[in-house]
Amino acid sequence: MAQTADEAVDYHFPYVVLAGQDFSDLNASVSFKAVSGRIDQAAGIIFRFVDSGDYYVLRANALEGNAILFKYINGVRSSIASATVPVSTGQWHMLRVVATGNSLLGYVDGKLVISVRDSTYNQGKVGLWTKADSVTFFDDLVVQY
């Protein structure tokens, strides 16, 4: 799957959510390649998605060289935790989130980079997420519960 739109709006968050099952505890991973983007080069796993304004997303960004766990409440985004992480443009990386109860773990390329507790959402759908003008390729999405 690829996000190829070049929407140069800083607060534009394209996403796709898998229909059907809601997940509470989950282990989700995806391979991604940040290809280009002037504003952002982001890839994310959206999880415990309740609706378009209420969910978590673990995202990695090649331009910023970091990973951030965000929480959206009524469409307002806030950072829960972040870490400096090498993410290279044009190379495949692995993003993984493990949610067990209120424990939320984020991994980039197999390395644990985020570990927090938050109980805002306890279940929801899972999917993929990008930001602004990111051109991002995704492959091998795996969701286990």
N, CA, C and O atoms as CSV, one atom per row, in Angstrom:
chain,resi,resn,atom,element,x,y,z
A,1,MET,N,N,0.848,-1.157,0.000
A,1,MET,CA,C,0.000,0.000,0.000
A,1,MET,C,C,0.898,1.226,0.000
A,1,MET,O,O,1.975,1.212,0.597
A,2,ALA,N,N,0.459,2.285,-0.668
A,2,ALA,CA,C,1.271,3.496,-0.728
A,2,ALA,C,C,0.413,4.729,-0.510
A,2,ALA,O,O,-0.699,4.827,-1.028
A,3,GLN,N,N,0.940,5.662,0.258
A,3,GLN,CA,C,0.359,6.999,0.367
A,3,GLN,C,C,1.149,7.847,-0.612
A,3,GLN,O,O,2.329,8.120,-0.387
A,4,THR,N,N,0.505,8.271,-1.707
A,4,THR,CA,C,1.232,8.992,-2.743
A,4,THR,C,C,0.731,10.405,-2.972
A,4,THR,O,O,1.305,11.129,-3.785
A,5,ALA,N,N,-0.318,10.821,-2.284
A,5,ALA,CA,C,-0.817,12.185,-2.445
A,5,ALA,C,C,0.234,13.163,-1.957
A,5,ALA,O,O,0.966,12.887,-1.007
A,6,ASP,N,N,0.297,14.302,-2.612
A,6,ASP,CA,C,1.286,15.302,-2.205
A,6,ASP,C,C,0.591,16.514,-1.589
A,6,ASP,O,O,0.922,17.658,-1.901
A,7,GLU,N,N,-0.357,16.252,-0.728
A,7,GLU,CA,C,-1.105,17.298,-0.034
A,7,GLU,C,C,-0.148,18.066,0.881
A,7,GLU,O,O,0.313,17.535,1.892
A,8,ALA,N,N,0.144,19.307,0.524
A,8,ALA,CA,C,1.106,20.103,1.283
A,8,ALA,C,C,0.422,20.895,2.393
A,8,ALA,O,O,0.651,22.094,2.549
A,9,VAL,N,N,-0.414,20.213,3.154
A,9,VAL,CA,C,-1.084,20.826,4.295
A,9,VAL,C,C,-0.540,20.143,5.547
A,9,VAL,O,O,-0.629,18.923,5.688
A,10,ASP,N,N,0.019,20.936,6.448
A,10,ASP,CA,C,0.694,20.386,7.610
A,10,ASP,C,C,-0.214,19.518,8.473
A,10,ASP,O,O,0.240,18.518,9.030
A,11,TYR,N,N,-1.477,19.879,8.592
A,11,TYR,CA,C,-2.366,19.126,9.476
A,11,TYR,C,C,-3.378,18.299,8.691
A,11,TYR,O,O,-4.582,18.362,8.940
A,12,HIS,N,N,-2.870,17.530,7.747
A,12,HIS,CA,C,-3.650,16.586,6.957
A,12,HIS,C,C,-3.122,15.199,7.316
A,12,HIS,O,O,-1.932,14.926,7.158
A,13,PHE,N,N,-4.017,14.310,7.806
A,13,PHE,CA,C,-3.588,13.014,8.319
A,13,PHE,C,C,-4.305,11.881,7.600
A,13,PHE,O,O,-5.295,11.362,8.114
A,14,PRO,N,N,-3.827,11.483,6.415
A,14,PRO,CA,C,-4.464,10.359,5.720
A,14,PRO,C,C,-4.291,9.056,6.507
A,14,PRO,O,O,-3.224,8.789,7.060
A,15,TYR,N,N,-5.339,8.264,6.546
A,15,TYR,CA,C,-5.257,6.970,7.215
A,15,TYR,C,C,-6.231,6.006,6.570
A,15,TYR,O,O,-7.163,6.395,5.867
A,16,VAL,N,N,-5.980,4.730,6.836
A,16,VAL,CA,C,-6.885,3.665,6.428
A,16,VAL,C,C,-7.004,2.726,7.622
A,16,VAL,O,O,-6.009,2.385,8.262
A,17,VAL,N,N,-8.242,2.311,7.915
A,17,VAL,CA,C,-8.493,1.442,9.059
A,17,VAL,C,C,-9.122,0.153,8.546
A,17,VAL,O,O,-10.009,0.182,7.692
A,18,LEU,N,N,-8.658,-0.979,9.071
A,18,LEU,CA,C,-9.217,-2.263,8.690
A,18,LEU,C,C,-10.645,-2.387,9.210
A,18,LEU,O,O,-10.914,-2.148,10.387
A,19,ALA,N,N,-11.535,-2.756,8.334
A,19,ALA,CA,C,-12.940,-2.938,8.719
A,19,ALA,C,C,-13.085,-4.210,9.546
A,19,ALA,O,O,-12.244,-5.107,9.496
A,20,GLY,N,N,-14.153,-4.260,10.291
A,20,GLY,CA,C,-14.444,-5.490,11.022
A,20,GLY,C,C,-14.041,-5.435,12.464
A,20,GLY,O,O,-14.600,-4.673,13.252
A,21,GLN,N,N,-13.068,-6.245,12.809
A,21,GLN,CA,C,-12.732,-6.528,14.201
A,21,GLN,C,C,-12.133,-5.348,14.957
A,21,GLN,O,O,-11.291,-4.618,14.433
A,22,ASP,N,N,-12.579,-5.177,16.193
A,22,ASP,CA,C,-11.931,-4.284,17.140
A,22,ASP,C,C,-10.926,-5.109,17.944
A,22,ASP,O,O,-11.153,-6.287,18.220
A,23,PHE,N,N,-9.827,-4.479,18.310
A,23,PHE,CA,C,-8.783,-5.135,19.089
A,23,PHE,C,C,-8.604,-4.385,20.401
A,23,PHE,O,O,-8.649,-3.156,20.428
A,24,SER,N,N,-8.401,-5.122,21.485
A,24,SER,CA,C,-8.011,-4.486,22.744
A,24,SER,C,C,-6.506,-4.701,22.889
A,24,SER,O,O,-5.731,-3.769,22.677
A,25,ASP,N,N,-6.087,-5.896,23.243
A,25,ASP,CA,C,-4.662,-6.213,23.256
A,25,ASP,C,C,-4.250,-6.587,21.840
A,25,ASP,O,O,-4.969,-7.306,21.146
A,26,LEU,N,N,-3.091,-6.097,21.415
A,26,LEU,CA,C,-2.639,-6.399,20.055
A,26,LEU,C,C,-1.140,-6.248,19.941
A,26,LEU,O,O,-0.485,-5.586,20.746
A,27,ASN,N,N,-0.620,-6.892,18.904
A,27,ASN,CA,C,0.767,-6.790,18.509
A,27,ASN,C,C,0.722,-6.565,17.006
A,27,ASN,O,O,0.481,-7.503,16.246
A,28,ALA,N,N,0.954,-5.316,16.565
A,28,ALA,CA,C,0.833,-4.973,15.147
A,28,ALA,C,C,2.161,-4.461,14.625
A,28,ALA,O,O,2.839,-3.671,15.282
A,29,SER,N,N,2.525,-4.917,13.437
A,29,SER,CA,C,3.768,-4.456,12.830
A,29,SER,C,C,3.562,-4.219,11.347
A,29,SER,O,O,2.678,-4.811,10.728
A,30,VAL,N,N,4.393,-3.341,10.777
A,30,VAL,CA,C,4.343,-3.057,9.351
A,30,VAL,C,C,5.734,-2.611,8.896
A,30,VAL,O,O,6.451,-1.923,9.623
A,31,SER,N,N,6.093,-3.014,7.691
A,31,SER,CA,C,7.293,-2.486,7.053
A,31,SER,C,C,6.901,-1.202,6.334
A,31,SER,O,O,5.818,-1.115,5.756
A,32,PHE,N,N,7.779,-0.210,6.369
A,32,PHE,CA,C,7.484,1.044,5.671
A,32,PHE,C,C,8.753,1.628,5.074
A,32,PHE,O,O,9.864,1.388,5.548
A,33,LYS,N,N,8.549,2.402,4.019
A,33,LYS,CA,C,9.647,3.146,3.404
A,33,LYS,C,C,9.177,4.568,3.171
A,33,LYS,O,O,8.237,4.796,2.409
A,34,ALA,N,N,9.831,5.539,3.828
A,34,ALA,CA,C,9.558,6.949,3.583
A,34,ALA,C,C,10.259,7.317,2.278
A,34,ALA,O,O,11.484,7.238,2.180
A,35,VAL,N,N,9.480,7.717,1.280
A,35,VAL,CA,C,10.024,7.990,-0.050
A,35,VAL,C,C,10.343,9.469,-0.225
A,35,VAL,O,O,11.428,9.826,-0.684
A,36,SER,N,N,9.392,10.331,0.145
A,36,SER,CA,C,9.613,11.764,-0.005
A,36,SER,C,C,8.586,12.542,0.801
A,36,SER,O,O,7.670,11.976,1.399
A,37,GLY,N,N,8.766,13.845,0.799
A,37,GLY,CA,C,7.869,14.777,1.474
A,37,GLY,C,C,8.658,15.974,1.960
A,37,GLY,O,O,9.708,15.817,2.582
A,38,ARG,N,N,8.168,17.155,1.685
A,38,ARG,CA,C,8.820,18.385,2.143
A,38,ARG,C,C,8.468,18.696,3.586
A,38,ARG,O,O,9.330,19.085,4.373
A,39,ILE,N,N,7.186,18.522,3.936
A,39,ILE,CA,C,6.706,18.823,5.285
A,39,ILE,C,C,6.959,17.655,6.219
A,39,ILE,O,O,7.434,17.838,7.340
A,40,ASP,N,N,6.641,16.456,5.755
A,40,ASP,CA,C,6.796,15.259,6.575
A,40,ASP,C,C,7.148,14.064,5.715
A,40,ASP,O,O,6.862,14.030,4.518
A,41,GLN,N,N,7.776,13.083,6.348
A,41,GLN,CA,C,8.015,11.768,5.753
A,41,GLN,C,C,7.678,10.760,6.849
A,41,GLN,O,O,8.557,10.180,7.486
A,42,ALA,N,N,6.379,10.577,7.044
A,42,ALA,CA,C,5.892,9.843,8.207
A,42,ALA,C,C,5.202,8.544,7.829
A,42,ALA,O,O,4.603,8.415,6.761
A,43,ALA,N,N,5.306,7.578,8.749
A,43,ALA,CA,C,4.588,6.312,8.647
A,43,ALA,C,C,4.085,5.976,10.037
A,43,ALA,O,O,4.800,6.150,11.024
A,44,GLY,N,N,2.849,5.493,10.114
A,44,GLY,CA,C,2.320,5.183,11.432
A,44,GLY,C,C,1.380,3.999,11.443
A,44,GLY,O,O,0.801,3.622,10.424
A,45,ILE,N,N,1.246,3.422,12.631
A,45,ILE,CA,C,0.233,2.408,12.895
A,45,ILE,C,C,-0.812,3.064,13.781
A,45,ILE,O,O,-0.511,3.516,14.886
A,46,ILE,N,N,-2.023,3.113,13.295
A,46,ILE,CA,C,-3.147,3.654,14.054
A,46,ILE,C,C,-3.777,2.471,14.790
A,46,ILE,O,O,-3.971,1.410,14.196
A,47,PHE,N,N,-4.099,2.640,16.076
A,47,PHE,CA,C,-4.665,1.516,16.827
A,47,PHE,C,C,-5.618,2.028,17.904
A,47,PHE,O,O,-5.602,3.194,18.297
A,48,ARG,N,N,-6.443,1.096,18.356
A,48,ARG,CA,C,-7.537,1.423,19.282
A,48,ARG,C,C,-8.335,2.608,18.740
A,48,ARG,O,O,-8.737,3.516,19.468
A,49,PHE,N,N,-8.542,2.549,17.427
A,49,PHE,CA,C,-9.284,3.571,16.688
A,49,PHE,C,C,-10.769,3.437,17.014
A,49,PHE,O,O,-11.398,2.426,16.703
A,50,VAL,N,N,-11.316,4.472,17.646
A,50,VAL,CA,C,-12.734,4.507,17.990
A,50,VAL,C,C,-13.507,5.190,16.874
A,50,VAL,O,O,-14.522,4.676,16.404
A,51,ASP,N,N,-13.015,6.366,16.447
A,51,ASP,CA,C,-13.584,7.113,15.325
A,51,ASP,C,C,-12.507,8.072,14.820
A,51,ASP,O,O,-11.379,8.047,15.313
A,52,SER,N,N,-12.840,8.910,13.850
A,52,SER,CA,C,-11.830,9.751,13.200
A,52,SER,C,C,-11.176,10.778,14.121
A,52,SER,O,O,-10.192,11.406,13.731
A,53,GLY,N,N,-11.695,10.961,15.321
A,53,GLY,CA,C,-11.092,11.909,16.247
A,53,GLY,C,C,-10.568,11.302,17.519
A,53,GLY,O,O,-10.059,12.017,18.382
A,54,ASP,N,N,-10.684,9.975,17.659
A,54,ASP,CA,C,-10.330,9.330,18.924
A,54,ASP,C,C,-9.560,8.032,18.662
A,54,ASP,O,O,-10.137,7.023,18.257
A,55,TYR,N,N,-8.237,8.081,18.902
A,55,TYR,CA,C,-7.380,6.919,18.653
A,55,TYR,C,C,-5.956,7.211,19.102
A,55,TYR,O,O,-5.624,8.333,19.485
A,56,TYR,N,N,-5.117,6.169,19.046
A,56,TYR,CA,C,-3.671,6.288,19.225
A,56,TYR,C,C,-3.008,6.083,17.867
A,56,TYR,O,O,-3.560,5.424,16.986
A,57,VAL,N,N,-1.808,6.661,17.710
A,57,VAL,CA,C,-0.977,6.350,16.552
A,57,VAL,C,C,0.489,6.368,16.985
A,57,VAL,O,O,0.953,7.301,17.641
A,58,LEU,N,N,1.196,5.315,16.600
A,58,LEU,CA,C,2.645,5.284,16.751
A,58,LEU,C,C,3.210,5.618,15.391
A,58,LEU,O,O,2.944,4.918,14.414
A,59,ARG,N,N,3.997,6.695,15.319
A,59,ARG,CA,C,4.526,7.074,14.020
A,59,ARG,C,C,6.021,7.325,14.075
A,59,ARG,O,O,6.560,7.774,15.086
A,60,ALA,N,N,6.682,7.022,12.952
A,60,ALA,CA,C,8.101,7.309,12.771
A,60,ALA,C,C,8.222,8.339,11.659
A,60,ALA,O,O,7.410,8.352,10.733
A,61,ASN,N,N,9.240,9.210,11.742
A,61,ASN,CA,C,9.380,10.284,10.772
A,61,ASN,C,C,10.841,10.407,10.345
A,61,ASN,O,O,11.728,10.621,11.171
A,62,ALA,N,N,11.073,10.268,9.041
A,62,ALA,CA,C,12.439,10.332,8.510
A,62,ALA,C,C,13.005,11.751,8.546
A,62,ALA,O,O,14.206,11.922,8.754
A,63,LEU,N,N,12.172,12.768,8.350
A,63,LEU,CA,C,12.675,14.144,8.383
A,63,LEU,C,C,13.063,14.578,9.790
A,63,LEU,O,O,14.025,15.325,9.972
A,64,GLU,N,N,12.320,14.113,10.777
A,64,GLU,CA,C,12.582,14.507,12.159
A,64,GLU,C,C,13.503,13.535,12.896
A,64,GLU,O,O,14.057,13.875,13.941
A,65,GLY,N,N,13.667,12.325,12.352
A,65,GLY,CA,C,14.509,11.318,13.006
A,65,GLY,C,C,13.982,10.926,14.371
A,65,GLY,O,O,14.728,10.864,15.348
A,66,ASN,N,N,12.661,10.659,14.423
A,66,ASN,CA,C,12.084,10.298,15.711
A,66,ASN,C,C,10.873,9.390,15.550
A,66,ASN,O,O,10.364,9.167,14.452
A,67,ALA,N,N,10.439,8.881,16.685
A,67,ALA,CA,C,9.185,8.138,16.784
A,67,ALA,C,C,8.384,8.808,17.891
A,67,ALA,O,O,8.933,9.185,18.926
A,68,ILE,N,N,7.081,8.952,17.666
A,68,ILE,CA,C,6.210,9.576,18.649
A,68,ILE,C,C,4.940,8.755,18.779
A,68,ILE,O,O,4.383,8.286,17.786
A,69,LEU,N,N,4.490,8.588,20.011
A,69,LEU,CA,C,3.181,8.001,20.268
A,69,LEU,C,C,2.235,9.156,20.542
A,69,LEU,O,O,2.401,9.901,21.508
A,70,PHE,N,N,1.232,9.293,19.665
A,70,PHE,CA,C,0.236,10.346,19.799
A,70,PHE,C,C,-1.086,9.761,20.268
A,70,PHE,O,O,-1.393,8.592,20.036
A,71,LYS,N,N,-1.856,10.611,20.933
A,71,LYS,CA,C,-3.223,10.293,21.313
A,71,LYS,C,C,-4.099,11.404,20.750
A,71,LYS,O,O,-3.795,12.587,20.901
A,72,TYR,N,N,-5.188,11.011,20.100
A,72,TYR,CA,C,-6.176,11.972,19.601
A,72,TYR,C,C,-7.429,11.849,20.457
A,72,TYR,O,O,-7.981,10.762,20.628
A,73,ILE,N,N,-7.863,12.977,20.987
A,73,ILE,CA,C,-9.116,13.038,21.737
A,73,ILE,C,C,-9.966,14.132,21.106
A,73,ILE,O,O,-9.568,15.296,21.074
A,74,ASN,N,N,-11.133,13.755,20.606
A,74,ASN,CA,C,-12.018,14.699,19.919
A,74,ASN,C,C,-11.272,15.475,18.832
A,74,ASN,O,O,-11.513,16.665,18.630
A,75,GLY,N,N,-10.366,14.789,18.137
A,75,GLY,CA,C,-9.633,15.392,17.033
A,75,GLY,C,C,-8.426,16.214,17.436
A,75,GLY,O,O,-7.732,16.743,16.568
A,76,VAL,N,N,-8.154,16.339,18.728
A,76,VAL,CA,C,-7.005,17.108,19.204
A,76,VAL,C,C,-5.852,16.142,19.500
A,76,VAL,O,O,-5.992,15.205,20.287
A,77,ARG,N,N,-4.720,16.392,18.854
A,77,ARG,CA,C,-3.562,15.518,18.977
A,77,ARG,C,C,-2.656,15.969,20.113
A,77,ARG,O,O,-2.387,17.159,20.274
A,78,SER,N,N,-2.184,14.995,20.905
A,78,SER,CA,C,-1.178,15.289,21.928
A,78,SER,C,C,-0.154,14.161,21.936
A,78,SER,O,O,-0.479,13.004,21.671
A,79,SER,N,N,1.071,14.516,22.240
A,79,SER,CA,C,2.162,13.546,22.304
A,79,SER,C,C,2.174,12.900,23.678
A,79,SER,O,O,2.139,13.588,24.698
A,80,ILE,N,N,2.224,11.569,23.699
A,80,ILE,CA,C,2.330,10.833,24.961
A,80,ILE,C,C,3.794,10.553,25.282
A,80,ILE,O,O,4.221,10.676,26.430
A,81,ALA,N,N,4.560,10.175,24.261
A,81,ALA,CA,C,5.978,9.855,24.443
A,81,ALA,C,C,6.689,9.970,23.109
A,81,ALA,O,O,6.070,9.843,22.053
A,82,SER,N,N,8.001,10.211,23.161
A,82,SER,CA,C,8.776,10.306,21.923
A,82,SER,C,C,10.194,9.804,22.167
A,82,SER,O,O,10.652,9.692,23.304
A,83,ALA,N,N,10.873,9.505,21.061
A,83,ALA,CA,C,12.253,9.036,21.131
A,83,ALA,C,C,12.978,9.412,19.850
A,83,ALA,O,O,12.392,9.392,18.768
A,84,THR,N,N,14.239,9.751,19.976
A,84,THR,CA,C,15.079,9.988,18.808
A,84,THR,C,C,15.432,8.632,18.212
A,84,THR,O,O,15.936,7.749,18.905
A,85,VAL,N,N,15.159,8.480,16.917
A,85,VAL,CA,C,15.350,7.193,16.249
A,85,VAL,C,C,15.834,7.454,14.824
A,85,VAL,O,O,15.251,8.286,14.129
A,86,PRO,N,N,16.885,6.765,14.369
A,86,PRO,CA,C,17.308,6.939,12.980
A,86,PRO,C,C,16.309,6.283,12.024
A,86,PRO,O,O,16.108,5.069,12.053
A,87,VAL,N,N,15.696,7.099,11.186
A,87,VAL,CA,C,14.787,6.618,10.148
A,87,VAL,C,C,15.259,7.249,8.844
A,87,VAL,O,O,15.228,8.472,8.704
A,88,SER,N,N,15.691,6.440,7.898
A,88,SER,CA,C,16.277,6.944,6.660
A,88,SER,C,C,15.261,6.972,5.528
A,88,SER,O,O,14.471,6.043,5.361
A,89,THR,N,N,15.292,8.035,4.767
A,89,THR,CA,C,14.485,8.131,3.551
A,89,THR,C,C,15.000,7.094,2.551
A,89,THR,O,O,16.207,6.909,2.399
A,90,GLY,N,N,14.075,6.429,1.880
A,90,GLY,CA,C,14.440,5.490,0.824
A,90,GLY,C,C,14.861,4.112,1.295
A,90,GLY,O,O,15.279,3.287,0.482
A,91,GLN,N,N,14.761,3.841,2.598
A,91,GLN,CA,C,15.108,2.522,3.121
A,91,GLN,C,C,13.905,1.939,3.854
A,91,GLN,O,O,13.115,2.666,4.456
A,92,TRP,N,N,13.782,0.616,3.792
A,92,TRP,CA,C,12.706,-0.063,4.505
A,92,TRP,C,C,13.028,-0.135,5.989
A,92,TRP,O,O,14.159,-0.419,6.384
A,93,HIS,N,N,12.015,0.126,6.797
A,93,HIS,CA,C,12.106,0.036,8.252
A,93,HIS,C,C,10.906,-0.753,8.761
A,93,HIS,O,O,9.951,-0.988,8.020
A,94,MET,N,N,10.955,-1.157,10.014
A,94,MET,CA,C,9.852,-1.885,10.642
A,94,MET,C,C,9.334,-1.067,11.814
A,94,MET,O,O,10.102,-0.607,12.659
A,95,LEU,N,N,8.012,-0.894,11.849
A,95,LEU,CA,C,7.332,-0.211,12.948
A,95,LEU,C,C,6.431,-1.231,13.624
A,95,LEU,O,O,5.737,-1.996,12.954
A,96,ARG,N,N,6.443,-1.241,14.965
A,96,ARG,CA,C,5.646,-2.223,15.709
A,96,ARG,C,C,5.084,-1.588,16.963
A,96,ARG,O,O,5.771,-0.832,17.651
A,97,VAL,N,N,3.828,-1.899,17.256
A,97,VAL,CA,C,3.204,-1.448,18.492
A,97,VAL,C,C,2.629,-2.669,19.207
A,97,VAL,O,O,2.023,-3.542,18.586
A,98,VAL,N,N,2.830,-2.712,20.522
A,98,VAL,CA,C,2.252,-3.760,21.355
A,98,VAL,C,C,1.427,-3.055,22.428
A,98,VAL,O,O,1.952,-2.272,23.218
A,99,ALA,N,N,0.128,-3.347,22.442
A,99,ALA,CA,C,-0.781,-2.765,23.430
A,99,ALA,C,C,-1.367,-3.904,24.253
A,99,ALA,O,O,-2.049,-4.786,23.729
A,100,THR,N,N,-1.088,-3.868,25.550
A,100,THR,CA,C,-1.601,-4.871,26.477
A,100,THR,C,C,-2.157,-4.128,27.679
A,100,THR,O,O,-1.406,-3.555,28.469
A,101,GLY,N,N,-3.485,-4.140,27.814
A,101,GLY,CA,C,-4.095,-3.342,28.874
A,101,GLY,C,C,-3.741,-1.888,28.672
A,101,GLY,O,O,-3.969,-1.339,27.594
A,102,ASN,N,N,-3.177,-1.243,29.709
A,102,ASN,CA,C,-2.793,0.158,29.563
A,102,ASN,C,C,-1.312,0.329,29.205
A,102,ASN,O,O,-0.818,1.455,29.148
A,103,SER,N,N,-0.605,-0.772,28.965
A,103,SER,CA,C,0.797,-0.730,28.560
A,103,SER,C,C,0.886,-0.583,27.035
A,103,SER,O,O,0.330,-1.390,26.289
A,104,LEU,N,N,1.594,0.459,26.588
A,104,LEU,CA,C,1.762,0.734,25.165
A,104,LEU,C,C,3.258,0.775,24.855
A,104,LEU,O,O,3.989,1.605,25.394
A,105,LEU,N,N,3.703,-0.129,23.981
A,105,LEU,CA,C,5.112,-0.245,23.626
A,105,LEU,C,C,5.285,0.054,22.143
A,105,LEU,O,O,4.503,-0.414,21.316
A,106,GLY,N,N,6.307,0.829,21.808
A,106,GLY,CA,C,6.598,1.152,20.419
A,106,GLY,C,C,8.005,0.741,20.047
A,106,GLY,O,O,8.955,1.001,20.786
A,107,TYR,N,N,8.135,0.096,18.892
A,107,TYR,CA,C,9.412,-0.401,18.400
A,107,TYR,C,C,9.688,0.153,17.010
A,107,TYR,O,O,8.776,0.299,16.197
A,108,VAL,N,N,10.946,0.458,16.747
A,108,VAL,CA,C,11.396,0.807,15.403
A,108,VAL,C,C,12.579,-0.101,15.094
A,108,VAL,O,O,13.562,-0.136,15.834
A,109,ASP,N,N,12.471,-0.827,14.003
A,109,ASP,CA,C,13.511,-1.768,13.575
A,109,ASP,C,C,13.906,-2.732,14.685
A,109,ASP,O,O,15.083,-3.043,14.868
A,110,GLY,N,N,12.892,-3.205,15.429
A,110,GLY,CA,C,13.104,-4.210,16.462
A,110,GLY,C,C,13.580,-3.675,17.800
A,110,GLY,O,O,13.714,-4.441,18.754
A,111,LYS,N,N,13.837,-2.380,17.891
A,111,LYS,CA,C,14.331,-1.782,19.137
A,111,LYS,C,C,13.180,-1.092,19.867
A,111,LYS,O,O,12.459,-0.283,19.283
A,112,LEU,N,N,13.014,-1.420,21.151
A,112,LEU,CA,C,12.005,-0.758,21.971
A,112,LEU,C,C,12.415,0.695,22.160
A,112,LEU,O,O,13.488,0.975,22.695
A,113,VAL,N,N,11.555,1.632,21.718
A,113,VAL,CA,C,11.885,3.052,21.828
A,113,VAL,C,C,10.861,3.819,22.669
A,113,VAL,O,O,11.145,4.922,23.134
A,114,ILE,N,N,9.682,3.243,22.864
A,114,ILE,CA,C,8.636,3.907,23.648
A,114,ILE,C,C,7.982,2.878,24.561
A,114,ILE,O,O,7.619,1.785,24.127
A,115,SER,N,N,7.836,3.244,25.830
A,115,SER,CA,C,7.147,2.400,26.800
A,115,SER,C,C,6.394,3.323,27.750
A,115,SER,O,O,7.004,4.028,28.554
A,116,VAL,N,N,5.065,3.314,27.654
A,116,VAL,CA,C,4.235,4.185,28.496
A,116,VAL,C,C,2.984,3.439,28.938
A,116,VAL,O,O,2.680,2.349,28.454
A,117,ARG,N,N,2.277,4.050,29.858
A,117,ARG,CA,C,0.970,3.543,30.282
A,117,ARG,C,C,-0.059,4.631,30.013
A,117,ARG,O,O,0.141,5.793,30.366
A,118,ASP,N,N,-1.155,4.242,29.388
A,118,ASP,CA,C,-2.253,5.168,29.124
A,118,ASP,C,C,-3.519,4.340,28.973
A,118,ASP,O,O,-3.521,3.328,28.272
A,119,SER,N,N,-4.580,4.759,29.619
A,119,SER,CA,C,-5.817,3.979,29.595
A,119,SER,C,C,-6.976,4.726,28.948
A,119,SER,O,O,-8.138,4.413,29.210
A,120,THR,N,N,-6.672,5.706,28.109
A,120,THR,CA,C,-7.736,6.477,27.464
A,120,THR,C,C,-8.626,5.581,26.604
A,120,THR,O,O,-9.852,5.657,26.685
A,121,TYR,N,N,-8.008,4.733,25.780
A,121,TYR,CA,C,-8.765,3.830,24.911
A,121,TYR,C,C,-8.362,2.397,25.218
A,121,TYR,O,O,-7.176,2.095,25.351
A,122,ASN,N,N,-9.351,1.514,25.332
A,122,ASN,CA,C,-9.015,0.120,25.641
A,122,ASN,C,C,-9.303,-0.835,24.499
A,122,ASN,O,O,-8.980,-2.019,24.592
A,123,GLN,N,N,-9.910,-0.339,23.412
A,123,GLN,CA,C,-10.088,-1.176,22.225
A,123,GLN,C,C,-10.457,-0.315,21.041
A,123,GLN,O,O,-10.859,0.839,21.191
A,124,GLY,N,N,-10.315,-0.893,19.855
A,124,GLY,CA,C,-10.669,-0.198,18.624
A,124,GLY,C,C,-10.039,-0.884,17.433
A,124,GLY,O,O,-9.407,-1.933,17.557
A,125,LYS,N,N,-10.219,-0.288,16.305
A,125,LYS,CA,C,-9.702,-0.830,15.046
A,125,LYS,C,C,-8.219,-0.509,14.898
A,125,LYS,O,O,-7.655,0.245,15.691
A,126,VAL,N,N,-7.600,-1.084,13.884
A,126,VAL,CA,C,-6.182,-0.876,13.610
A,126,VAL,C,C,-6.024,-0.543,12.132
A,126,VAL,O,O,-6.834,-0.960,11.304
A,127,GLY,N,N,-4.972,0.213,11.804
A,127,GLY,CA,C,-4.735,0.576,10.410
A,127,GLY,C,C,-3.410,1.291,10.232
A,127,GLY,O,O,-2.506,1.186,11.062
A,128,LEU,N,N,-3.315,2.023,9.124
A,128,LEU,CA,C,-2.085,2.727,8.749
A,128,LEU,C,C,-2.357,4.225,8.651
A,128,LEU,O,O,-3.489,4.637,8.396
A,129,TRP,N,N,-1.318,5.042,8.854
A,129,TRP,CA,C,-1.473,6.486,8.999
A,129,TRP,C,C,-0.256,7.191,8.412
A,129,TRP,O,O,0.862,6.683,8.504
A,130,THR,N,N,-0.466,8.355,7.811
A,130,THR,CA,C,0.640,9.216,7.388
A,130,THR,C,C,0.272,10.661,7.693
A,130,THR,O,O,-0.754,10.936,8.315
A,131,LYS,N,N,1.117,11.573,7.250
A,131,LYS,CA,C,0.859,12.991,7.528
A,131,LYS,C,C,1.291,13.857,6.360
A,131,LYS,O,O,2.308,13.607,5.713
A,132,ALA,N,N,0.488,14.886,6.108
A,132,ALA,CA,C,0.813,15.978,5.184
A,132,ALA,C,C,1.199,15.446,3.803
A,132,ALA,O,O,0.423,14.719,3.184
A,133,ASP,N,N,2.374,15.797,3.322
A,133,ASP,CA,C,2.798,15.439,1.961
A,133,ASP,C,C,3.689,14.202,1.934
A,133,ASP,O,O,4.435,13.997,0.976
A,134,SER,N,N,3.616,13.384,2.969
A,134,SER,CA,C,4.416,12.152,3.013
A,134,SER,C,C,4.069,11.247,1.838
A,134,SER,O,O,2.897,10.990,1.560
A,135,VAL,N,N,5.089,10.776,1.163
A,135,VAL,CA,C,4.930,9.680,0.214
A,135,VAL,C,C,5.585,8.487,0.897
A,135,VAL,O,O,6.804,8.437,1.060
A,136,THR,N,N,4.754,7.532,1.291
A,136,THR,CA,C,5.202,6.419,2.131
A,136,THR,C,C,4.674,5.106,1.572
A,136,THR,O,O,3.500,5.005,1.216
A,137,PHE,N,N,5.535,4.104,1.496
A,137,PHE,CA,C,5.136,2.762,1.095
A,137,PHE,C,C,4.994,1.906,2.352
A,137,PHE,O,O,5.785,2.020,3.287
A,138,PHE,N,N,3.980,1.053,2.358
A,138,PHE,CA,C,3.747,0.118,3.465
A,138,PHE,C,C,3.694,-1.296,2.899
A,138,PHE,O,O,3.246,-1.497,1.770
A,139,ASP,N,N,4.151,-2.276,3.679
A,139,ASP,CA,C,4.098,-3.671,3.261
A,139,ASP,C,C,4.039,-4.557,4.506
A,139,ASP,O,O,4.515,-4.182,5.577
A,140,ASP,N,N,3.453,-5.724,4.341
A,140,ASP,CA,C,3.454,-6.773,5.375
A,140,ASP,C,C,2.861,-6.335,6.713
A,140,ASP,O,O,3.479,-6.527,7.760
A,141,LEU,N,N,1.668,-5.749,6.678
A,141,LEU,CA,C,0.983,-5.426,7.931
A,141,LEU,C,C,0.545,-6.729,8.579
A,141,LEU,O,O,-0.128,-7.552,7.958
A,142,VAL,N,N,0.936,-6.908,9.843
A,142,VAL,CA,C,0.567,-8.092,10.608
A,142,VAL,C,C,-0.066,-7.620,11.906
A,142,VAL,O,O,0.493,-6.780,12.611
A,143,VAL,N,N,-1.255,-8.173,12.224
A,143,VAL,CA,C,-1.921,-7.837,13.479
A,143,VAL,C,C,-2.211,-9.136,14.207
A,143,VAL,O,O,-2.901,-10.015,13.689
A,144,GLN,N,N,-1.678,-9.246,15.411
A,144,GLN,CA,C,-1.918,-10.427,16.257
A,144,GLN,C,C,-2.591,-9.958,17.536
A,144,GLN,O,O,-2.393,-8.828,17.982
A,145,TYR,N,N,-3.378,-10.830,18.109
A,145,TYR,CA,C,-4.037,-10.492,19.367
A,145,TYR,C,C,-4.106,-11.699,20.270
A,145,TYR,O,O,-4.630,-11.609,21.381
